[in-house]
Amino acid sequence: MSDQKFPPGWDEARIRRVLDPYEDQTEDEQADEIEAALQAEGVTLMAVPTALVPEVRALLAEKQGA
């Protein structure tokens, strides 16, 4: 990962902290996490066409900055 470009405020150590818990998950733990996300209150999951993902991310960032 040393030649990778990271988003502002991110580095390899931070990415490792995010990824490490997921790399050791069993399939059952993965399924449980997905099920919990589907049941979470105040959250909506939806499919977004890939071409629109940058626009959706920009809208979310704008909303969070408000």
Secondary structure, DSSP 4 states (H G I P E B T S, - for coil): -TT----TT--HHHHHHHHHHHHT--HHHHHHHHHHHHH-TT-------GGGHHHHHHHHHHHHH-
